[in-house]
């Protein structure tokens, strides 16, 4: 077989490789190389190039597929027990601040509010009546006291004057008796002196009794003044009662307000766990809501790679649910404890057997919401550019 005949099959084997003209050119420069060998060589080259890119990517990026979108899922619960009477929202509904989420039966609470309000008004009326009574008693007692003081002062003056008269009468009687014994005066003058002394003494005793009576009346007036103080103390008790009832009324109003559960945020209703007519207890989970504009990505990064991370590094995020959606985020926070520290069941090692496992730390990545497409719980993959230092 001639040399031209040997090359003929090789030329025919190149038919159909027009699309791979570069490979044909290389193939022409490699005499004796078969197509399958060429394909293998191409795969090796591609593998080497891919390995180079992979090695370079591992040196400049931290990749993690264990990541998901996270948000503040707010659990709505009740502080009061009762029957559910109304659920005006549905799952998936967008809500605003102040929108009613659940209504609990409030008939009994409204009655208690009215009852406590009536008790407050009644006690307040009693206090006003007591104030009026106290003012009246105060005026009467003050008037009686001043009158008693004046009368007592007058009686003291009378007693003092009669005391002097009594002493004069006694002296006169002694002098009259002496003169009568000496036969200087007649007996009638002695009897007149004795009568005058007795009359003055009787008047003195009457004035003294009146003085004692006025002193007792003054004590009674003083007691009435103390009665005003007693009424003041009763008023203080009523004021404290009003404060207690007011506190109960405010607490009952809070109870009434708590029976209409409203949203504190703008967000969306994720899940409703109760139905109308169901009886709920305090702290029972009623619904879950979240703000779709406040979401982030949480990735669990190996502890051996955390040292490469810094706050503010750029992150490429791929969402499993939307393969064509590319999101750029930034590292916002790096956890200070591994995820195993938050496990409900700790893993003690009393036996002494130990298997070392690489731990992971949570890393928070800030992202911007993409037209409401990102939802808490979605799986994502993150590629952190560690060249941003």
DRENTORDO-92467 format. One record per residue (C-alpha): residue number from 1; chain; x, y, z. Coordinates in steps of 0.5 Angstrom, whole numbers. Last residue first. Layout:
BEGIN
num/chaine/px/py/pz
NUM/A/X/Y/Z $
...
***
This chain:
BEGIN
num/chaine/px/py/pz
389/A/-21/84/106 $
388/A/-25/83/100 $
387/A/-21/78/97 $
386/A/-26/73/101 $
385/A/-31/73/96 $
384/A/-37/69/99 $
383/A/-40/64/95 $
382/A/-47/62/97 $
381/A/-52/57/96 $
380/A/-60/58/97 $
379/A/-65/54/100 $
378/A/-72/57/102 $
377/A/-74/57/109 $
376/A/-76/65/109 $
375/A/-79/67/102 $
374/A/-75/71/97 $
373/A/-80/72/91 $
372/A/-83/79/94 $
371/A/-80/83/88 $
370/A/-73/81/90 $
369/A/-72/83/97 $
368/A/-65/86/98 $
367/A/-60/81/102 $
366/A/-55/82/108 $
365/A/-52/75/110 $
364/A/-52/72/117 $
363/A/-46/67/118 $
362/A/-48/61/123 $
361/A/-42/58/125 $
360/A/-40/50/124 $
359/A/-37/45/127 $
358/A/-32/40/124 $
357/A/-33/33/128 $
356/A/-28/30/132 $
355/A/-30/23/135 $
354/A/-29/22/142 $
353/A/-29/16/147 $
352/A/-28/18/154 $
351/A/-35/15/156 $
350/A/-38/21/159 $
349/A/-38/25/152 $
348/A/-44/30/153 $
347/A/-48/31/146 $
346/A/-53/36/148 $
345/A/-60/35/146 $
344/A/-64/42/145 $
343/A/-58/44/140 $
342/A/-56/51/141 $
341/A/-49/50/142 $
340/A/-48/45/136 $
339/A/-50/51/132 $
338/A/-43/54/134 $
337/A/-42/60/138 $
336/A/-40/67/136 $
335/A/-44/68/129 $
334/A/-41/72/124 $
333/A/-45/78/122 $
332/A/-47/82/116 $
331/A/-43/79/110 $
330/A/-46/82/104 $
329/A/-51/80/98 $
328/A/-51/80/91 $
327/A/-57/76/88 $
326/A/-57/72/81 $
325/A/-64/69/79 $
324/A/-64/64/74 $
323/A/-64/58/78 $
322/A/-70/61/82 $
321/A/-73/56/87 $
320/A/-65/54/89 $
319/A/-63/61/90 $
318/A/-56/62/88 $
317/A/-53/68/92 $
316/A/-46/71/90 $
315/A/-43/74/97 $
314/A/-39/81/97 $
313/A/-35/82/104 $
312/A/-38/87/109 $
311/A/-36/84/115 $
310/A/-30/79/114 $
309/A/-29/72/113 $
308/A/-23/68/112 $
307/A/-22/66/119 $
306/A/-29/63/119 $
305/A/-26/57/114 $
304/A/-24/52/119 $
303/A/-30/53/123 $
302/A/-34/51/117 $
301/A/-40/56/115 $
300/A/-47/55/117 $
299/A/-51/60/112 $
298/A/-56/65/114 $
297/A/-59/69/109 $
296/A/-63/75/110 $
295/A/-70/78/110 $
294/A/-74/84/113 $
293/A/-78/86/107 $
292/A/-82/80/107 $
291/A/-85/82/114 $
290/A/-87/76/118 $
289/A/-93/73/120 $
288/A/-95/67/124 $
287/A/-102/65/127 $
286/A/-106/63/133 $
285/A/-100/60/138 $
284/A/-103/59/145 $
283/A/-100/64/150 $
282/A/-106/65/154 $
281/A/-112/60/152 $
280/A/-116/59/146 $
279/A/-123/56/145 $
278/A/-125/55/138 $
277/A/-131/58/135 $
276/A/-128/61/129 $
275/A/-121/57/127 $
274/A/-114/56/130 $
273/A/-107/55/127 $
272/A/-107/61/122 $
271/A/-100/61/117 $
270/A/-96/65/114 $
269/A/-100/72/114 $
268/A/-96/77/111 $
267/A/-92/84/113 $
266/A/-93/91/116 $
265/A/-92/90/123 $
264/A/-96/91/130 $
263/A/-102/87/127 $
262/A/-108/87/131 $
261/A/-111/82/136 $
260/A/-118/84/139 $
259/A/-119/81/145 $
258/A/-113/84/148 $
257/A/-117/91/148 $
256/A/-122/88/153 $
255/A/-116/85/158 $
254/A/-113/92/157 $
253/A/-120/95/159 $
252/A/-120/90/165 $
251/A/-113/92/167 $
250/A/-115/100/167 $
249/A/-122/98/171 $
248/A/-118/94/176 $
247/A/-113/100/177 $
246/A/-119/105/178 $
245/A/-122/100/183 $
244/A/-116/100/187 $
243/A/-115/108/186 $
242/A/-122/109/188 $
241/A/-121/105/194 $
240/A/-115/109/196 $
239/A/-119/115/195 $
238/A/-125/112/200 $
237/A/-119/110/205 $
236/A/-117/117/205 $
235/A/-124/120/206 $
234/A/-125/115/212 $
233/A/-118/118/215 $
232/A/-121/125/213 $
231/A/-128/123/217 $
230/A/-123/121/223 $
229/A/-120/128/223 $
228/A/-127/132/223 $
227/A/-129/127/229 $
226/A/-122/130/232 $
225/A/-126/137/232 $
224/A/-132/134/235 $
223/A/-128/131/241 $
222/A/-125/138/242 $
221/A/-133/141/242 $
220/A/-134/135/247 $
219/A/-128/137/251 $
218/A/-131/144/251 $
217/A/-138/142/253 $
216/A/-134/138/259 $
215/A/-131/145/261 $
214/A/-137/148/260 $
213/A/-140/144/265 $
212/A/-135/144/270 $
211/A/-135/152/270 $
210/A/-143/151/271 $
209/A/-141/147/277 $
208/A/-136/153/279 $
207/A/-142/158/278 $
206/A/-147/154/282 $
205/A/-142/153/288 $
204/A/-140/161/288 $
203/A/-147/163/288 $
202/A/-149/158/294 $
201/A/-143/161/297 $
200/A/-145/168/296 $
199/A/-152/166/299 $
198/A/-149/163/305 $
197/A/-145/169/307 $
196/A/-150/173/306 $
195/A/-155/169/310 $
194/A/-149/169/316 $
193/A/-148/176/315 $
192/A/-156/177/316 $
191/A/-156/173/322 $
190/A/-150/176/325 $
189/A/-154/183/324 $
188/A/-160/180/327 $
187/A/-156/178/333 $
186/A/-155/185/336 $
185/A/-148/189/335 $
184/A/-143/191/340 $
183/A/-145/185/345 $
182/A/-138/183/345 $
181/A/-140/176/342 $
180/A/-144/180/337 $
179/A/-138/184/335 $
178/A/-133/177/334 $
177/A/-139/174/330 $
176/A/-140/180/326 $
175/A/-132/180/324 $
174/A/-132/173/322 $
173/A/-138/174/318 $
172/A/-135/180/314 $
171/A/-129/175/313 $
170/A/-133/170/310 $
169/A/-137/175/306 $
168/A/-131/178/303 $
167/A/-128/171/302 $
166/A/-134/169/298 $
165/A/-134/175/294 $
164/A/-127/174/292 $
163/A/-129/167/290 $
162/A/-135/170/287 $
161/A/-131/174/282 $
160/A/-126/168/280 $
159/A/-132/164/279 $
158/A/-135/169/275 $
157/A/-129/170/271 $
156/A/-128/163/270 $
155/A/-135/162/267 $
154/A/-134/168/262 $
153/A/-128/164/260 $
152/A/-131/158/259 $
151/A/-137/161/255 $
150/A/-132/164/250 $
149/A/-128/157/250 $
148/A/-135/153/249 $
147/A/-137/158/243 $
146/A/-131/157/240 $
145/A/-131/150/240 $
144/A/-138/150/238 $
143/A/-137/154/232 $
142/A/-131/150/230 $
141/A/-135/143/231 $
140/A/-140/146/227 $
139/A/-136/148/221 $
138/A/-132/142/221 $
137/A/-138/138/221 $
136/A/-141/141/215 $
135/A/-134/141/212 $
134/A/-134/133/213 $
133/A/-141/132/211 $
132/A/-139/135/204 $
131/A/-133/131/204 $
130/A/-136/125/205 $
129/A/-141/126/200 $
128/A/-136/127/195 $
127/A/-133/121/197 $
126/A/-139/117/197 $
125/A/-140/120/190 $
124/A/-133/117/188 $
123/A/-135/110/191 $
122/A/-141/110/186 $
121/A/-137/113/180 $
120/A/-131/107/181 $
119/A/-136/102/182 $
118/A/-140/104/176 $
117/A/-134/104/172 $
116/A/-132/97/175 $
115/A/-139/94/173 $
114/A/-138/97/166 $
113/A/-131/94/165 $
112/A/-134/87/168 $
111/A/-139/87/163 $
110/A/-135/89/157 $
109/A/-130/83/159 $
108/A/-136/78/159 $
107/A/-138/80/152 $
106/A/-131/80/149 $
105/A/-131/74/145 $
104/A/-124/73/142 $
103/A/-122/77/135 $
102/A/-116/75/131 $
101/A/-112/79/126 $
100/A/-114/86/126 $
99/A/-110/90/121 $
98/A/-107/96/126 $
97/A/-100/96/122 $
96/A/-101/93/115 $
95/A/-103/86/112 $
94/A/-102/82/106 $
93/A/-106/76/106 $
92/A/-102/69/105 $
91/A/-106/65/110 $
90/A/-113/69/111 $
89/A/-115/75/115 $
88/A/-122/77/118 $
87/A/-121/71/124 $
86/A/-128/72/128 $
85/A/-131/70/134 $
84/A/-125/65/137 $
83/A/-128/63/144 $
82/A/-124/66/150 $
81/A/-117/66/154 $
80/A/-113/72/155 $
79/A/-106/74/153 $
78/A/-107/71/146 $
77/A/-101/69/141 $
76/A/-98/71/134 $
75/A/-92/68/133 $
74/A/-87/73/129 $
73/A/-83/70/124 $
72/A/-77/74/123 $
71/A/-74/72/117 $
70/A/-69/67/114 $
69/A/-67/65/107 $
68/A/-63/59/107 $
67/A/-56/56/107 $
66/A/-52/49/107 $
65/A/-49/50/100 $
64/A/-43/53/102 $
63/A/-37/56/98 $
62/A/-32/61/101 $
61/A/-28/64/95 $
60/A/-21/66/93 $
59/A/-17/60/94 $
58/A/-23/56/93 $
57/A/-24/59/87 $
56/A/-17/59/84 $
55/A/-17/51/85 $
54/A/-24/51/82 $
53/A/-21/55/76 $
52/A/-15/51/75 $
51/A/-19/44/76 $
50/A/-24/47/70 $
49/A/-18/48/66 $
48/A/-15/41/68 $
47/A/-21/38/66 $
46/A/-22/41/60 $
45/A/-15/40/58 $
44/A/-16/32/60 $
43/A/-23/32/56 $
42/A/-20/35/50 $
41/A/-14/30/50 $
40/A/-20/24/51 $
39/A/-23/27/45 $
38/A/-17/27/41 $
37/A/-15/20/43 $
36/A/-22/18/41 $
35/A/-21/22/34 $
34/A/-14/18/33 $
33/A/-8/21/33 $
32/A/-3/18/27 $
31/A/-1/25/25 $
30/A/-2/31/30 $
29/A/-2/37/26 $
28/A/-8/35/22 $
27/A/-11/34/29 $
26/A/-10/41/31 $
25/A/-13/44/25 $
24/A/-19/39/26 $
23/A/-20/41/33 $
22/A/-20/48/31 $
21/A/-25/46/25 $
20/A/-30/43/30 $
19/A/-36/44/26 $
18/A/-33/41/20 $
17/A/-32/35/23 $
16/A/-37/31/19 $
15/A/-31/28/14 $
14/A/-25/28/18 $
13/A/-25/20/17 $
12/A/-25/21/10 $
11/A/-18/24/10 $
10/A/-15/19/15 $
9/A/-18/13/10 $
8/A/-14/16/5 $
7/A/-7/17/8 $
6/A/-5/10/7 $
5/A/-7/10/0 $
4/A/-3/16/-1 $
3/A/3/13/2 $
2/A/3/7/-2 $
1/A/0/0/0 $
***
